[in-house]
Amino acid sequence: LITTRTISANESGKTFYLNAAGGFTTTLPAPAMGLKYKFIVKTAPTTAYIITTNGGANILNGTYLDIVGELVAISNQDTLNFVANTSLRGDSLEVESDGVYWYCTAFSKADGGITVSAT
């Protein structure tokens, strides 16, 4: 991926390589049972890569782990950011839906390489 876009349900199972230093926003489709996607930072961003849910309904849950071993809970959030000037090549996010929520696991090789937020 190199530009802002909305992922479609028929792309389930794909891996997306985030490849624009300027960063961009990727919007997940509405949750549906079994949808899953993987995102890998290919180019370290100078502006954040933002992965967001489609409705601002606080439906992103899971964990992320950074290089210093901080395991952080993600509860009822909407957006995960690969942080500008911090996130590194190889940082990653996997999301999967049960039809109501998005469950995620993310990893960063940098301290503070990932942040999450609700809208």
Summary of the structure (lengths in Angstrom):
residues: 119
radius of gyration: 12.8
end to end distance: 23.7
largest distance: 36.3
contacts: 383
relative contact order: 0.24
helix: 3%
strand: 45%
